[in-house]
Amino acid sequence: MSSTDLPFLHVAFVRRVLAAFDADTAGEAGPDVVLPIIGGFRQPLAAGYRTSLAPLVAGLVAERQLRPAFLFERCRVVRLDEPALLADPVLAATDPELASVVNVNEPADYRAALAQPAPLVTVQPGGALVPAATLAEAGFPLADHFATVNDSPPIDDPSYPLVTGDTVHFHPRHSPSRP
């Protein structure tokens, strides 16, 4: 799950949270929730939840127990504090300040987010490091090309968001290497 007011949410953060579902649990059932805790605050809108919790959540909503704490009391929760999150070398390199959980709640927050510099991404071919928040800003016309980001499937959306550390490959549409 992620709230819509996390403009700096990094894929490395999401991967780190989701990886905790697969951590060795010494034969016990794994977690139902992976809950990041940053700056001493729980981050329930940047947490990972098993879909099998849906009936429990529906019951809590029916009982008007709407706070995430009510859910956490009734399921297995793994808490990831800052050192646990940053133990992941990719996350530590791409989001060392854990800006992934910076949220935008007020107009001033939005203005501050817009004032942040664009992420630096590597554009291939050539290997240029460029500031670009979207594929369109990375400088290639997608009408003549398709893109892959970090070896993703082909992407044709010029508004596709980019984050610091991404590697963008632009391929001519007639390229025999198109997956």
C-alpha positions as a Markdown table, in Angstrom:
| # | Residue | x | y | z |
|---|---|---|---|---|
| 1 | Met | 0.0 | 0.0 | 0.0 |
| 2 | Ser | 1.1 | 3.6 | -0.5 |
| 3 | Ser | -0.6 | 6.8 | 0.0 |
| 4 | Thr | -0.8 | 9.2 | -2.9 |
| 5 | Asp | 1.1 | 12.0 | -1.0 |
| 6 | Leu | 4.5 | 10.4 | -1.1 |
| 7 | Pro | 6.1 | 12.1 | -4.1 |
| 8 | Phe | 9.6 | 10.8 | -3.4 |
| 9 | Leu | 8.7 | 7.1 | -2.8 |
| 10 | His | 11.6 | 5.2 | -4.3 |
| 11 | Val | 11.3 | 1.7 | -5.8 |
| 12 | Ala | 14.3 | 0.6 | -3.7 |
| 13 | Phe | 12.2 | 1.5 | -0.5 |
| 14 | Val | 9.3 | -0.5 | -1.8 |
| 15 | Arg | 11.5 | -3.5 | -2.6 |
| 16 | Arg | 13.1 | -3.3 | 0.8 |
| 17 | Val | 9.7 | -3.4 | 2.6 |
| 18 | Leu | 8.5 | -6.2 | 0.4 |
| 19 | Ala | 11.7 | -8.2 | 0.9 |
| 20 | Ala | 10.9 | -8.4 | 4.6 |
| 21 | Phe | 7.9 | -10.7 | 3.7 |
| 22 | Asp | 10.4 | -13.2 | 2.4 |
| 23 | Ala | 12.8 | -13.0 | 5.4 |
| 24 | Asp | 13.6 | -16.3 | 7.1 |
| 25 | Thr | 11.1 | -16.8 | 9.9 |
| 26 | Ala | 12.7 | -19.9 | 11.4 |
| 27 | Gly | 9.7 | -22.1 | 10.5 |
| 28 | Glu | 7.1 | -19.6 | 11.8 |
| 29 | Ala | 4.5 | -17.9 | 9.7 |
| 30 | Gly | 5.8 | -14.8 | 8.1 |
| 31 | Pro | 4.5 | -11.3 | 8.7 |
| 32 | Asp | 1.1 | -10.0 | 7.7 |
| 33 | Val | 2.4 | -6.4 | 7.7 |
| 34 | Val | 5.8 | -4.9 | 7.2 |
| 35 | Leu | 5.8 | -1.5 | 9.0 |
| 36 | Pro | 8.5 | 1.0 | 8.4 |
| 37 | Ile | 9.3 | 3.2 | 11.4 |
| 38 | Ile | 11.2 | 6.4 | 10.6 |
| 39 | Gly | 12.1 | 9.2 | 12.9 |
| 40 | Gly | 10.3 | 7.4 | 15.6 |
| 41 | Phe | 7.0 | 7.4 | 13.7 |
| 42 | Arg | 5.1 | 4.5 | 12.2 |
| 43 | Gln | 4.6 | 4.8 | 8.5 |
| 44 | Pro | 1.4 | 2.8 | 7.8 |
| 45 | Leu | 0.8 | 4.3 | 4.4 |
| 46 | Ala | 4.3 | 3.2 | 3.3 |
| 47 | Ala | 3.9 | -0.3 | 4.8 |
| 48 | Gly | 3.4 | -3.6 | 3.0 |
| 49 | Tyr | 0.2 | -5.6 | 3.7 |
| 50 | Arg | -0.8 | -9.1 | 2.8 |
| 51 | Thr | -4.0 | -9.2 | 0.7 |
| 52 | Ser | -5.2 | -12.0 | 3.0 |
| 53 | Leu | -5.8 | -9.3 | 5.6 |
| 54 | Ala | -8.8 | -8.0 | 3.6 |
| 55 | Pro | -11.5 | -9.9 | 5.7 |
| 56 | Leu | -9.9 | -8.6 | 9.0 |
| 57 | Val | -9.8 | -5.1 | 7.6 |
| 58 | Ala | -13.4 | -5.3 | 6.5 |
| 59 | Gly | -14.4 | -6.4 | 10.0 |
| 60 | Leu | -12.5 | -3.6 | 11.6 |
| 61 | Val | -14.1 | -1.1 | 9.3 |
| 62 | Ala | -17.5 | -2.5 | 10.1 |
| 63 | Glu | -16.7 | -2.1 | 13.8 |
| 64 | Arg | -15.6 | 1.5 | 13.1 |
| 65 | Gln | -12.1 | 0.7 | 14.3 |
| 66 | Leu | -10.4 | 2.7 | 11.6 |
| 67 | Arg | -6.9 | 3.4 | 13.0 |
| 68 | Pro | -4.1 | 1.2 | 11.7 |
| 69 | Ala | -3.1 | 0.4 | 15.3 |
| 70 | Phe | -6.3 | -1.8 | 15.6 |
| 71 | Leu | -5.1 | -3.9 | 12.7 |
| 72 | Phe | -1.5 | -4.1 | 14.0 |
| 73 | Glu | -2.9 | -5.5 | 17.3 |
| 74 | Arg | -4.5 | -8.4 | 15.5 |
| 75 | Cys | -1.8 | -9.6 | 13.1 |
| 76 | Arg | 1.9 | -10.4 | 12.8 |
| 77 | Val | 3.8 | -7.2 | 12.2 |
| 78 | Val | 7.5 | -6.8 | 11.4 |
| 79 | Arg | 8.8 | -3.3 | 12.1 |
| 80 | Leu | 11.7 | -2.0 | 10.1 |
| 81 | Asp | 13.5 | 1.0 | 11.7 |
| 82 | Glu | 15.9 | 3.2 | 9.9 |
| 83 | Pro | 19.0 | 1.0 | 10.4 |
| 84 | Ala | 17.0 | -2.1 | 9.2 |
| 85 | Leu | 15.8 | -0.2 | 6.1 |
| 86 | Leu | 19.2 | 1.2 | 5.3 |
| 87 | Ala | 20.9 | -2.2 | 5.7 |
| 88 | Asp | 19.8 | -2.7 | 2.1 |
| 89 | Pro | 22.7 | -1.3 | 0.1 |
| 90 | Val | 20.6 | -0.2 | -2.8 |
| 91 | Leu | 18.2 | 1.7 | -0.6 |
| 92 | Ala | 21.1 | 3.2 | 1.3 |
| 93 | Ala | 22.7 | 4.4 | -2.0 |
| 94 | Thr | 19.5 | 5.7 | -3.6 |
| 95 | Asp | 17.5 | 7.1 | -0.7 |
| 96 | Pro | 19.9 | 7.5 | 2.3 |
| 97 | Glu | 17.7 | 10.2 | 3.9 |
| 98 | Leu | 14.6 | 8.0 | 3.5 |
| 99 | Ala | 12.8 | 10.8 | 1.7 |
| 100 | Ser | 10.5 | 8.0 | 0.4 |
| 101 | Val | 8.2 | 8.8 | 3.4 |
| 102 | Val | 8.2 | 12.6 | 3.0 |
| 103 | Asn | 4.5 | 13.4 | 2.5 |
| 104 | Val | 2.7 | 16.3 | 1.0 |
| 105 | Asn | -0.3 | 17.4 | 3.1 |
| 106 | Glu | -0.4 | 21.2 | 2.7 |
| 107 | Pro | 0.1 | 23.6 | -0.2 |
| 108 | Ala | 3.4 | 24.6 | 1.3 |
| 109 | Asp | 4.5 | 20.9 | 1.3 |
| 110 | Tyr | 3.6 | 20.7 | -2.3 |
| 111 | Arg | 5.5 | 23.8 | -3.2 |
| 112 | Ala | 8.5 | 22.5 | -1.3 |
| 113 | Ala | 8.3 | 19.2 | -3.2 |
| 114 | Leu | 8.1 | 21.0 | -6.5 |
| 115 | Ala | 11.2 | 23.0 | -5.6 |
| 116 | Gln | 13.3 | 19.9 | -5.2 |
| 117 | Pro | 15.8 | 19.2 | -7.9 |
| 118 | Ala | 14.9 | 16.6 | -10.5 |
| 119 | Pro | 16.4 | 13.2 | -9.9 |
| 120 | Leu | 19.7 | 12.3 | -11.6 |
| 121 | Val | 19.3 | 9.4 | -14.0 |
| 122 | Thr | 21.7 | 7.7 | -16.4 |
| 123 | Val | 20.5 | 7.8 | -20.0 |
| 124 | Gln | 21.6 | 5.2 | -22.5 |
| 125 | Pro | 23.0 | 5.0 | -25.0 |
| 126 | Gly | 25.9 | 7.2 | -24.0 |
| 127 | Gly | 25.7 | 7.1 | -20.3 |
| 128 | Ala | 24.9 | 10.7 | -19.7 |
| 129 | Leu | 23.8 | 11.7 | -16.2 |
| 130 | Val | 20.9 | 14.0 | -16.5 |
| 131 | Pro | 18.3 | 15.6 | -14.2 |
| 132 | Ala | 14.9 | 14.1 | -15.3 |
| 133 | Ala | 11.7 | 13.4 | -13.3 |
| 134 | Thr | 10.0 | 11.7 | -16.3 |
| 135 | Leu | 10.9 | 10.0 | -19.5 |
| 136 | Ala | 10.0 | 13.1 | -21.5 |
| 137 | Glu | 12.4 | 15.2 | -19.4 |
| 138 | Ala | 15.1 | 12.6 | -20.1 |
| 139 | Gly | 15.2 | 14.1 | -23.6 |
| 140 | Phe | 14.2 | 11.5 | -26.2 |
| 141 | Pro | 11.0 | 11.6 | -28.2 |
| 142 | Leu | 9.0 | 8.5 | -27.4 |
| 143 | Ala | 7.2 | 8.8 | -30.8 |
| 144 | Asp | 10.4 | 7.4 | -32.4 |
| 145 | His | 11.6 | 5.3 | -29.4 |
| 146 | Phe | 10.5 | 3.1 | -26.5 |
| 147 | Ala | 12.2 | 3.1 | -23.2 |
| 148 | Thr | 13.3 | 0.6 | -20.6 |
| 149 | Val | 14.1 | 1.7 | -17.0 |
| 150 | Asn | 16.4 | -0.5 | -15.0 |
| 151 | Asp | 15.8 | -3.4 | -17.5 |
| 152 | Ser | 12.0 | -3.1 | -17.2 |
| 153 | Pro | 9.5 | -4.2 | -19.9 |
| 154 | Pro | 9.1 | -1.6 | -22.7 |
| 155 | Ile | 7.6 | 1.8 | -21.6 |
| 156 | Asp | 5.8 | 4.1 | -24.0 |
| 157 | Asp | 4.5 | 6.7 | -21.4 |
| 158 | Pro | 6.4 | 10.0 | -21.5 |
| 159 | Ser | 5.1 | 10.8 | -18.1 |
| 160 | Tyr | 6.6 | 7.7 | -16.5 |
| 161 | Pro | 8.3 | 8.8 | -13.3 |
| 162 | Leu | 12.0 | 8.5 | -12.7 |
| 163 | Val | 14.0 | 8.4 | -9.5 |
| 164 | Thr | 17.6 | 9.0 | -8.7 |
| 165 | Gly | 19.8 | 6.1 | -9.7 |
| 166 | Asp | 17.5 | 4.9 | -12.6 |
| 167 | Thr | 19.1 | 3.9 | -15.8 |
| 168 | Val | 17.0 | 4.7 | -18.8 |
| 169 | His | 17.6 | 3.0 | -22.1 |
| 170 | Phe | 16.0 | 4.5 | -25.2 |
| 171 | His | 15.6 | 2.1 | -28.1 |
| 172 | Pro | 14.5 | 2.9 | -31.7 |
| 173 | Arg | 11.1 | 1.5 | -32.4 |
| 174 | His | 12.4 | -0.5 | -35.3 |
| 175 | Ser | 15.1 | -2.0 | -33.1 |
| 176 | Pro | 15.4 | -5.8 | -33.3 |
| 177 | Ser | 16.3 | -5.8 | -29.6 |
| 178 | Arg | 12.7 | -4.7 | -28.6 |
| 179 | Pro | 11.5 | -7.3 | -26.1 |
